[in-house]
Amino acid sequence: MYQKHEIGKWGEDKACQYLEDNNYDIVERNFDCKQGEIDIIAWDKGGQELVFIEVKTRTNLYYGTPVDAVNLQKQKHIYSAAQYYIFLHKIKNVFLRFDVIEVYVRGKYKSIINHIKQIF
């Protein structure tokens, strides 16, 4: 289990670097509440949107693609956590978006990023 956690954290770090390189400001990482967890909350400066991002990292495709793991139940948890985040920070009149970033591990230090915008 520890190795999976390390791979997941590595994938989130790669996703944050990708976002920063593509005109996003990271607002928060690993926002956790009883409704669920959001891996990354970022401000898309280009689209002027607050983006709630789920990051899925995979070393192989034995159990499907990373986005396959973001099923309806997971989406509901992310949405509920986002609602709480919005309430907690008194956010109003802001466009919102829910994205998934797939990180495919290729070798020890290489990765392929697939950013799927407005997934749900």
C-alpha positions in Angstrom: 0.0 0.0 0.0 2.9 2.4 0.8 4.2 2.1 -2.8 0.8 3.1 -4.2 0.7 6.1 -1.9 4.2 7.2 -3.1 3.2 6.7 -6.8 0.0 8.7 -6.2 1.9 11.6 -4.6 4.5 11.6 -7.4 1.6 11.8 -9.9 0.1 14.7 -8.0 3.4 16.5 -8.0 3.7 16.0 -11.8 0.1 17.2 -12.3 0.8 20.4 -10.3 4.0 21.1 -12.3 1.9 20.5 -15.5 -0.8 22.9 -14.3 1.7 25.6 -13.3 3.4 25.3 -16.7 0.0 25.8 -18.4 -1.2 29.0 -16.7 -2.8 27.7 -13.6 -2.3 28.8 -10.0 -2.5 26.0 -7.4 -4.9 27.2 -4.7 -4.8 24.1 -2.5 -3.8 20.4 -2.5 -5.5 17.5 -0.8 -8.5 19.4 0.5 -10.1 16.9 2.8 -13.5 17.0 4.6 -16.1 14.5 5.6 -17.7 14.8 2.2 -14.6 13.7 0.4 -11.2 14.8 -0.9 -10.1 16.9 -3.8 -6.6 16.3 -5.0 -5.9 19.8 -6.5 -7.9 23.0 -6.5 -6.5 25.5 -9.0 -7.3 28.8 -10.7 -7.3 28.6 -14.5 -6.0 32.1 -15.3 -6.8 31.6 -19.0 -10.4 30.6 -18.6 -11.0 32.5 -15.4 -12.3 29.4 -13.6 -11.9 27.6 -10.3 -11.0 24.0 -11.1 -11.4 21.0 -8.9 -9.1 18.3 -10.1 -8.9 14.6 -9.5 -5.5 13.1 -10.3 -5.2 9.4 -11.1 -1.8 7.8 -11.7 -1.2 4.4 -13.2 1.9 2.4 -13.9 -0.1 -0.1 -16.1 -3.6 -0.5 -17.5 -4.4 -3.9 -16.0 -7.4 -2.4 -14.3 -8.4 0.1 -16.9 -7.4 3.7 -17.7 -7.0 6.2 -14.8 -10.2 8.0 -15.7 -12.2 4.8 -15.4 -11.6 5.0 -11.6 -13.5 8.2 -11.4 -16.9 6.5 -11.3 -20.2 8.1 -10.4 -19.7 7.5 -6.7 -16.3 9.2 -6.8 -17.7 12.1 -8.8 -20.4 12.6 -6.1 -17.8 12.8 -3.4 -15.7 15.3 -5.3 -18.8 17.4 -6.0 -19.9 17.4 -2.4 -16.4 18.3 -1.2 -16.3 21.1 -3.7 -19.7 22.4 -2.5 -18.3 22.5 1.1 -15.1 24.2 -0.1 -17.2 26.9 -1.9 -19.3 27.4 1.3 -16.2 27.4 3.6 -14.4 30.0 1.5 -17.5 32.1 0.7 -16.9 31.8 -3.0 -19.5 33.5 -5.2 -19.9 34.5 -8.9 -17.0 32.3 -10.1 -17.1 29.8 -12.9 -16.4 26.2 -11.7 -15.0 23.2 -13.5 -14.3 19.6 -12.7 -11.3 18.0 -14.4 -9.4 14.7 -14.3 -5.6 14.5 -14.9 -4.4 11.1 -15.9 -0.7 10.5 -15.2 0.9 7.5 -16.9 4.2 6.5 -15.4 6.8 5.6 -18.1 10.1 4.5 -16.5 11.5 5.9 -13.3 11.3 9.6 -14.1 9.1 9.9 -17.1 5.4 10.5 -17.3 2.6 11.2 -19.8 -0.1 13.7 -18.8 -3.6 13.6 -20.1 -5.7 16.5 -18.9 -9.4 15.9 -19.4 -11.4 19.2 -18.8 -15.0 19.5 -17.8 -15.3 15.7 -17.2 -18.5 16.0 -15.1 
